[in-house]
Amino acid sequence: MRIAIVAESFLPHMNGVTHSLLRVMEHLTERGDEMIVIAARSGHLTPEEHAGVRVDQVPSFTLPRYPSVRVAPGGSRRLMTTLDRFRPDVVHLASPFVLGWRGLLAAQTLGVPTVAVYQTEIPAYAARYGIPYAEELLWQHVDRIHTQSTLTLAPSSAAIRQLEERNIDRVRLWVRGVDSERFDPARRSENWRRSVAPNGERLVGYVGRLAAEKQLEDLAALSDVPGTRLVIVGDGPVGPSLRRLLPNAHFTGFLGGDDLATVMASLDVFVHPGESETFCQTIQEAMASGVPVVATGRGGPVDLVDSSRTGWLYTPGDLAEMASAVRDLVGDDGKRAAFGRAAREAVRTRTWKSVTGALVGHYSDAIESASGSPVRMPKRRRSGRA
């Protein structure tokens, strides 16, 4: 199969979109599929190829308040030329918004089917960045993209409902994989724990971008949980203000690879307060590491966290409930261990190989629809669990 990937985010910027793409590309390459990536240029840092896949770079600029986000404006002619030369069977639109919209228009002109992956709730960011009046306008653009795509893939039951409530049809569930060999409880490091918590404190951690949409100011509610120390892993635009807000927390900066896996497994409880997550890959990574999760009961975490078995979901905005859930787990070694074992078992078989295999099935259905057959939609499962 020949697949053109139009990536709204790509290397060198590492986030959920980029991470998913890299793992998918790895397994598509193993299958023998041919690919091209079309991505925003980030100076000399964007690679011309990755793992043998050519990366066609288009001009872009950074957002003033979020320099790690690139926006690639312009018309679709350049993308149409690239696609026409490559002759893809399908165009994969990764978290499409600006560049993805151009990719969709180019693919439509060439008669190539598109699979749009809904991964980022961009309209919800508007209020967080001081422009709440723009939220509905942003949603209208999201509507246009996914209504016109051959098929839309959403990562959670909450995301599917969100899109269907906006009258977007042809939406299927496509979850994310997790590397349960890298993220493994065996990586827990007592030496690292002692370096961060010399008095034996329980470690309560967050891993991800330090950005307004993650609602990290809510973590201040954990400052008074006795016998704990907060660990913040990641970087981003709110990093400086967060350090001022949480002066006693341990900030590691950005971590990747084995370093991230070691720190993740060395936590006692993982906390994620963001209410705009369509999935939340770091929750899966914490669970694979045998770490119970406390997360807000909205969006992607609802599918991932089995409350009272693998962690706790709290009422969105109820920070007292969040702190109570953390106290419950750090104060009960037996419960914390049992939740951690159940968490790992819940995601252990969700491999990137199986997830990529499901993606190829969606590609095939989109391609078949381009030949005149309607996209066959599966029956909805009654359970909300992914």
N, C-alpha and C positions, 0 to 999 in steps of 0.2 A: 504494500500500500504506500502511496505517496501522500505525505501529510505536510501541509504548510501551517506553521504555528505563528499566529500573530500575537505577540506577547506585550501586554500593557506594562509589565514589569519584567526585567531580566537582569542578568549579571551586568555590573558588579553588585547590584543592590539585592541583598538577600532578605526575602520575606516569604510569606506563605505562598504567594503566586509563583515566585521564582523556584522555591523549593519543590513544589509539586511538579513544575515543568521539568526540572532536572531529573527527577526520579522517573517520570513518565518517559522522557527521552531516552534514559538509560535502558529501560525495558523494551521500548519500541526498537531501539538499535539491536538489542539481542534477538528480536524477532526477525530482523532483516528488513524492516521498513525504511523507506527513504524520507528524509525530512529536510526542511529549511525553516529557520526562525527569522521572523521579521520583528525587530525590536528597536526601541528608542536608543539613539546614540548617547553615551555618557562620556564624552571626551575620548581619551585614548584608553579608558578603562574597560570599555565594552569589547569583548573578544570578537574577532572576525570569524571564529569558529569555536565550537565547544563539542568535545568528544566526537570529532569527525563530522559534525553538523555545521553547515555554513550559517552564519548569522548576518543577515542583511540589515544594515543599520540605517535608520532614518533620522533626520535632524530633529532635535528636541530642546526644550528648556526646562529648568527646574521651577518648582513652585516656591515662591518667596519664603513661606513659613514652613516648608517641608522639603529641604534640598535633596533628600533621597528619592523624591518622586519626580519622574520625568514626564513631560507632556509633549506629545509629537503631533502638532497641528498640521494642517495642509490638506490638499486634495487627495483623491484616491488613485490618480493616474500612475504615480510611481509604484504603488503597491500592485496595481493591475499589471504593469509591465513585468514586475518580479514574478507574480503568480503565473502569468502567461508563459514565461520562459520555463518555469519549473513544472508546470502542468500537474498540479496536485489533484488527487482524487477527492480530497476533503480539506477544508480550512478550519483549523482549531483556533477559536477566538478565546484567549486566556484572559479572564476578567475584563472583558471589553468595555471601553468607555470612549476614549478619544481615538487612539490608534486602532483599536478594535472596530470602531464604527467605520473608519476608512477601509479596513480589511473586509468588513461585511459588504460595503458598497462595491468594492473591487470584485469580490467573489460573485456577487449577484450579476454584475455586468458580464462576467465570464461564464456564468451558468454553473458555478462550482458550489456544492452543498457546504453548509457551515454548521459547526457544532460550537455553540457559545457556552462557556463555562462561567456560571454566576458564582463569584467567590468573594466579592467585596461589596458591602452595603454602603456604597459611596454617598447616596443621598443623606444617610443618617449622620455623616460627618459634618454636614453643613452647619448645624447648630453648634457643634463642638469647635468649629473654626470661625464662629462669629457671623455666619451668614444664614440664619434660619429661614429667611424668606426664599432662599434658593432651593430648598429641599424638594418642593413639588416639581420645579423645573428640571432638576436632576433626575427625579423619578420618571418624568416624561421621556427623557433621553434613554434611560434604561429600558423603558417600555418599548421604544422604537427598535432598539437593538435586538431584544429577545423576541419580540413579535415577528420580526423579519428573518430571524435565524431559522435554519431548517429544524434544529433541535436545540433545546437548552438543557444543560445539566446543572443541577443544584446539589449542594453537599449535605443537606439536612432536611428533615421534614418541615422544620420551621421556615426554611428558605423556600421550599416548594409552596407552602401555603401563602407566603408573602407574595410570590410571583403570581400565583393563581388568583389571589384577591385583586390583582391589578389586571386581570383578564389576559394574562400571558398563558398560552397553551403550549402543548408539546414540551412539557417539562418533565424530566426524569431525575431520579435520585442517582447521584454518583459520588460516593464517599472518597476519602483519602486513605492511603496506606500509611503504615508506620513501620520503621525498621526496628523490629523487636530484638534483633541481634546487637545492634548498637545501643539502643535504649534498653538496658537490662539491669535488674536489681543488683547483679554481681559487680557492677561498676561503683557501687557505693564506697566512698573513701572516708575512713575514719580519720586519717591524717588531715584531709581537707576540712572535715567537719571541725576538728579541734582548732585549726587555724582561724576559722570563722567564729566559732563558739567555744572559746577556751573554758567557759564555766559550765559546759554541758547543756546549753540552751537547745531547745528544739528549733529546727530551721524551717521557716515558712517562706516559700519562694514564689516568685513570679518570673516567667521567661517570655520575652517578646519585645516588640517595638515599644519604645518609650514615647508614646504619642497620645494626643488629646483623646482620640476615640477609644482608647483602652481604659479610660476612667481610673487611672492609677492613683489619683488623689484619694480614692476610696480606701486605699491601703492604710491610710493614716488611722483608720478605725481599729487597726490591729496593734497599734503602738502600745496599748495597755494590756495586751494579753501576756500574763506572767510567764516567765521561763522560756521565752521565745526570742529569736532574732530574725528579722526580715532580710531576705536575700533577693536582690533585684538583678536579673540577668538581661542585658540588652542595651541598646542605645537608641537615641532619637531626639527629636526637638524639645521634649519636655524634660529631658534628663537633668539640666541644671536646676530647674524649679523643683523637681522631685527630690533632688539631693537636699535642698533647703527644707523641704517639707518633712523629709524622713532622715534626719541627721544621724540616727543610730542604726540605720539599715546598712547592710554590706552591698555595695554596688560592684559588680564584676566587669561591667562593660560588655561588649559583644563577645559571645563565645560560639564556637562551632565545632563540628567533629567530635573527637573523643573528649575534649575538654567540656563541651556542653553535656555530653552523656554522663560524665562523671559527676558534674554538679547536679544534674537533674536527679540522678539516683541517690545523691547524698542528702536530698531534702527529706523532711518528714511529712510536710503537707504542701501541696501546690494550690495556689489561689489565682483565679482569674476573674476580675471584676467587670470586664467589658461587656456591654449589652448589645453591641453591634456585630457580633461574630456570626458569620454564616456557618462556620464549622468550628474551628479552633484546634489547629494541629498540635500546639504545644500541650493541650490537655491529653491528646492521645499519647504523646511522647512521655508525659509524666506517668500515665497509666501503665505504659509498657515498662517503665522503670520501677514499677511497684510502689508508686507514690499516690496516696488517695488525694482527691481533688475537691476543693470547695469553689463553686462557680455560680454565677448568676443564673437564675432560672429563665433565661430568655435566649432564643436563637439556637445556634449549633450545640452549645453545651447540654441542652435538654436531651438530645439524642445520645450524647457520649457518657454522661454521668448518671449512673443508676443510683438515685438518692437512697441512702441508708444501706447501700451495699458496696459501691466503689467510691463513695464520697458523699457530699451534700450539695444540693442546689438550694439557694436562698432566694427569697422574694426580691426581684429587682429593686434596688434603691434602699433596701432594709439592711443597713450596715451593722446594726446591732445583731441581726440574725447571722450575718456573715461572720462576725467576731465570735458569736456563740458556737457556730459550726467548727471554727478553727480550735476554740478551747476544748470542744468535745473530743477532737482527734488528738491534739497534743497531750491531753490529760489522760488518755487511755491507751497504753501501749498495745494491749491485746486487740482492741478494736481497730487501731491504726494498722496493725500488721495484717489483720483479716481483710480490711478494706483494700490494702495494697495488693494482696494476693489476688483478690477478686478483680481488681482493676487490670492487672497484667493479663489475667486469663481472658478478660472481655475483649482485648484487642490483639491478642497474640497471633491469631491467624489472619489478621487483616494486612496482608502483605502487599507491597507495591506491585508485585508480579500479577496477583489476582485482580487488583484494582485496575491495572493497565489492560488486562485482558477484557474486563468489563467495558473499558473505554473504547477498545477496538470494536466491540460489538455495537456500541452506539455509533461509531464512525460508519460501520457497514450499513446500519439502518438509515442513516442520513444519506448515504450514497444511493441506496436502493430507492429512497423517496425521490431523488433527483431524476430517476428513470421513469417516474410517473406513478409509483406506488406510494400510498400515504404512509406516513410514519406510524408504526404500530405502537400504541401506548400500553404499558403493562397496567394491570389492575393495582390500585393502591392497597398497600398493606394496612391492616387495621391498627397495628401497633405503631406508635410514634417513634420507636427505637430504630436507629439506622443499623 
